[in-house]
Amino acid sequence: MKVVLEVTFRMGGVNFRGTRWEDENLVFEFERLGDAFIQVLSNQKVEVNVEKNPSKVLVELKTKEGGKIFEAFERNGKYLAVEP
């Protein structure tokens, strides 16, 4: 099955690194490393094929300061998330 994630980040400079499973949850991994970022909203759309339906879809954003994990919600067959 295909899982589509549309995520909005608070700053530019974000790169998609891949996905992983944590129990029944699908985690989309993103990374923002470096010193200067554009202070505008940045949208990304990622589509992946998976073998099973996830219980939750999570977004993990790694930064120089650490990172954060936030949950996506499903609407009309795709998952949507916004960086807190």
PyMOL commands that set and color helices and strands:
alter all, ss='L'
color gray80, all
select strands_A, chain A and resi 2-9+15-22+25-32+42-49+56-63+66-71+73-75+78-82
alter strands_A, ss='S'
color yellow, strands_A
deselect
rebuild
show_as cartoon
